[in-house]
Amino acid sequence: MGDDSLQITDLEVPRGGRPVLHGVTLEVPAGEITTLLGPNGAGKSTLVLTVGGALAPTRGSIKLGDTELRGAKPEKIRAAGVAVVPEGRRLLPNLTVEDNLKVATYNLSGDQSKAGVDGALELFPELEKRWDTTARSLSGGEQQMVVLAQALASRPKFILVDELSLGLAPVVVKRLMPTMEAVAERGAGVLLIEQFAHVALALAKRAYVLEGGEVQYSGTSQELKENPDLLQKAYMLGA
C-alpha cells in the first residue's frame, strides 16, 4: 500500500465515559485536500485528537500505509509523518516564533530541521519579520500561521487541521486557505475541518459529513455542493 493514504477504519472513541465516535471510516489520500464537515458536537475534534494520539479508541484502526498508529504515542505518530493542528492555536506563548518552530523539529536531524523550517517559511514569509517576537505578542492570524508552520516544519506526509478559520478575520482566512492547496501540491495529504463549508468544498476533492459521531456522507465535494438538503442538515449553509 505504501504511504499513499491515511486510513481510519471503524473508529469508536469515548470521551467523558460516553461514546462520541461510532464506527467512523474515512480516507485521506496523499497530495489532496479532504474536508470533514459537520455541526458542533459531531465529533470532528475528537477524531483529530484520536489520530494525534491524545485520545484512545476502543475499536478500529488508524493506518498510515501499512503502519498501524492506533494506540501509538503522539511523538511516534508525528515521527511517522502525521501532524495534527488542534483547534485553539496551541503555542508556547513565552517563546519566540523561531523557538516555537525549532521545538516542532526536535526529532529531525539538523539538516532536516533547517529544511523543514525553510519550507514552512516559504509558505509563511510574514513570520520572518516576527522571528524574535514571542507568540503571545502575535495577532490571531499570525499565531495561526505559526501553528501551521510548526506542523509543516516537521515535514509531515499528512496534516490534520481543525477549524483553520475559527476566530479569524475574513482577510486572514483568505490568506491562509491557499497554503492548504500549496501543502497538497507538495505531496502531503490534508484533512481540513472548517466551519465555512463553501470555502472547504472549494478546496477539497473529497468530503465527509460527520453528525452524531457517524459519517452521514462520503463522496466528492462537488456532489455535496449539489446536495443542499444534506448541507442544510449539517448546518453548513448558514455558516
C-alpha positions in Angstrom: 0.0 0.0 0.0 2.9 2.4 0.8 2.3 5.7 2.4 -0.2 7.0 -0.2 -3.1 7.3 2.2 -4.1 7.8 5.8 -6.9 5.3 6.5 -9.3 5.5 9.5 -11.5 2.4 9.8 -14.4 1.6 12.1 -13.2 4.0 14.7 -15.0 4.1 18.1 -13.9 6.7 20.7 -15.4 7.6 24.1 -15.0 10.9 25.9 -16.2 11.5 29.5 -17.5 8.0 29.8 -19.7 8.1 26.7 -19.1 7.1 23.1 -18.5 10.0 20.8 -17.4 8.4 17.5 -19.4 5.4 16.3 -17.6 3.3 13.6 -16.1 6.2 11.7 -14.4 5.3 8.5 -12.6 7.7 6.2 -9.6 8.0 4.0 -7.2 10.9 3.4 -5.2 10.4 0.1 -1.7 11.9 -0.3 -1.5 15.0 -2.4 -5.1 16.0 -1.9 -7.3 18.1 0.4 -10.1 16.1 2.0 -12.6 18.0 4.1 -14.6 16.9 7.2 -17.8 18.9 7.8 -20.4 18.7 10.5 -22.2 20.7 13.3 -20.6 21.5 16.6 -20.5 18.4 18.8 -20.4 16.0 15.8 -17.1 14.5 17.0 -14.7 16.2 14.5 -12.2 17.4 17.1 -12.4 14.0 18.8 -11.4 12.4 15.6 -8.4 14.8 15.2 -7.2 14.3 18.8 -7.5 10.5 18.4 -5.5 10.4 15.2 -2.9 12.5 17.0 -2.7 10.1 19.9 -4.3 12.3 22.6 -7.4 10.1 22.9 -7.6 6.3 22.9 -10.1 4.5 20.7 -11.9 1.4 21.9 -12.2 -0.1 18.4 -11.0 0.4 14.9 -7.7 1.2 13.2 -5.6 4.2 12.1 -3.1 3.3 9.4 -0.5 5.2 7.5 0.0 2.9 4.6 0.7 -0.4 6.3 1.7 1.1 9.6 -0.8 0.8 12.4 -0.9 4.0 14.5 -3.8 3.2 16.8 -2.6 3.4 20.4 0.8 5.0 19.5 2.2 7.9 21.5 1.9 11.4 19.9 5.6 11.6 19.3 5.6 8.3 17.4 2.7 9.4 15.3 4.4 12.6 14.5 7.6 10.8 13.6 5.7 8.5 11.3 4.6 11.6 9.3 1.2 12.6 10.7 1.0 16.2 12.0 -2.1 17.5 13.9 -3.2 21.1 14.3 -5.8 21.0 17.1 -8.4 23.7 17.5 -7.3 26.6 19.7 -3.9 27.8 18.3 -1.8 26.0 20.9 1.6 27.6 21.1 4.3 28.1 23.7 3.4 31.7 24.5 6.6 32.8 26.1 8.8 31.5 23.3 9.7 33.4 20.1 8.4 32.4 16.7 11.9 31.0 16.0 11.9 28.8 19.1 8.3 27.6 18.6 9.3 26.3 15.1 12.6 24.8 16.4 10.7 22.9 19.1 8.5 21.3 16.5 11.5 19.8 14.7 13.2 18.3 17.8 13.0 14.8 16.3 14.7 15.8 13.0 18.4 16.0 12.2 20.0 19.4 11.9 19.7 19.5 8.1 16.2 18.1 8.1 15.2 20.7 10.7 16.5 23.5 8.7 14.8 22.2 5.5 11.5 21.9 7.4 11.7 25.4 8.8 12.7 26.9 5.5 9.9 25.1 3.8 7.4 26.4 6.3 8.7 29.9 5.9 8.3 29.7 2.1 4.5 29.4 2.8 4.5 32.0 5.6 7.2 34.6 4.8 5.5 37.1 7.1 6.8 35.2 10.0 10.5 36.1 9.2 9.7 39.7 10.3 8.3 38.4 13.6 11.1 35.9 14.1 12.2 37.3 17.5 8.6 38.1 18.7 7.0 36.0 21.5 4.0 34.0 20.5 1.8 35.8 23.0 2.5 39.1 21.2 1.3 38.0 17.8 -2.1 38.6 16.3 -4.6 35.8 16.0 -3.8 35.4 12.3 0.0 35.4 13.0 -0.5 32.8 15.7 -2.4 30.5 13.3 0.4 30.9 10.8 2.9 29.8 13.5 0.8 26.8 14.4 0.6 25.7 10.8 4.3 26.4 10.3 5.1 24.2 13.3 3.2 21.3 11.8 4.7 21.8 8.4 8.2 22.2 9.7 8.2 18.6 10.8 7.8 17.7 7.1 4.6 15.6 7.5 3.2 13.2 5.0 -0.3 14.1 6.3 -1.6 17.0 8.2 -5.0 17.3 10.0 -6.2 20.9 10.6 -9.1 21.5 13.0 -11.0 24.8 12.4 -8.4 26.7 10.4 -10.5 29.9 10.3 -12.0 29.9 13.8 -11.9 33.4 15.3 -10.0 34.9 12.3 -11.0 37.9 10.1 -12.1 37.0 6.6 -9.0 38.7 5.1 -6.8 36.3 7.2 -8.8 33.3 6.2 -8.4 34.3 2.5 -4.6 34.5 3.1 -4.4 31.1 4.9 -6.6 28.9 2.6 -4.2 28.9 -0.4 -1.5 27.5 1.8 -3.5 24.3 2.2 -3.5 23.9 -1.6 0.2 24.5 -1.6 0.8 21.8 1.0 -1.2 19.3 -1.0 0.7 20.3 -4.2 3.9 19.4 -2.3 2.5 15.9 -1.9 1.1 15.9 1.6 -2.4 14.7 2.3 -4.6 17.3 4.1 -7.7 16.7 6.3 -9.3 20.1 6.7 -12.1 20.7 9.3 -13.6 24.0 8.5 -16.7 26.0 9.7 -17.2 27.7 6.3 -18.4 24.8 4.1 -18.3 26.8 0.9 -14.6 27.5 1.5 -13.7 23.9 2.4 -15.6 22.4 -0.5 -14.0 24.8 -3.0 -10.6 23.4 -1.9 -11.3 19.8 -1.3 -11.6 16.9 -3.8 -13.4 14.6 -1.3 -15.7 15.4 1.6 -17.2 13.7 4.6 -20.1 14.9 6.8 -20.0 13.8 10.4 -23.1 14.1 12.5 -23.8 12.4 15.9 -20.4 10.7 15.7 -21.3 8.9 12.5 -20.4 9.5 8.9 -23.5 10.7 7.1 -21.9 11.5 3.8 -18.8 10.2 2.0 -18.2 11.3 -1.6 -16.9 14.1 -3.8 -17.1 17.7 -2.8 -18.9 18.5 -6.0 -21.7 16.0 -5.2 -22.0 17.5 -1.7 -22.2 21.1 -3.1 -25.1 19.8 -5.3 -26.9 18.3 -2.3 -28.2 21.3 -0.4 -30.6 19.3 1.8 -27.6 17.4 3.3 -25.6 20.5 3.8 -28.6 22.2 5.4 -29.0 19.3 7.8 -25.4 19.7 8.8 -26.0 23.4 9.4 -23.5 24.4 6.8 -25.4 26.7 4.5 -25.8 29.1 7.4 -22.1 29.1 8.1 
